[in-house]
Amino acid sequence: MHLERSIPLQQLTELIERWKSSIHVEDIGGENERESVRAFTLQKCIEELESTIQR
């Protein structure tokens, strides 16, 4: 069964902004490997979502 749901653009942009605020530049490539991977992965997810929204 295929279920489609619409999410208001404002809610998506607010979510993206919350995600962005949780990324600290020093975490990407930093000493704490777990935080580095989390920050890098989150940044990639943000980029993908923003790209999809712009289409």
C-alpha positions, 0 to 999 in steps of 0.5 A: 500500500502506497501512502502519500503525505504532504508536509507544509514547506514552512515545517520543513524549513523550520526542521532544516533550521533546527538541524543546521543549528545543531551542527558545529563546524568544529565537529566535522572532521574533529577529534570526536569521531562519533560527533564528526560522523553525525555532523557530516551525515546530518549536513548531507541530509540537509543538502539532499532535503534542500535540493529536493525542496528546490525542485 
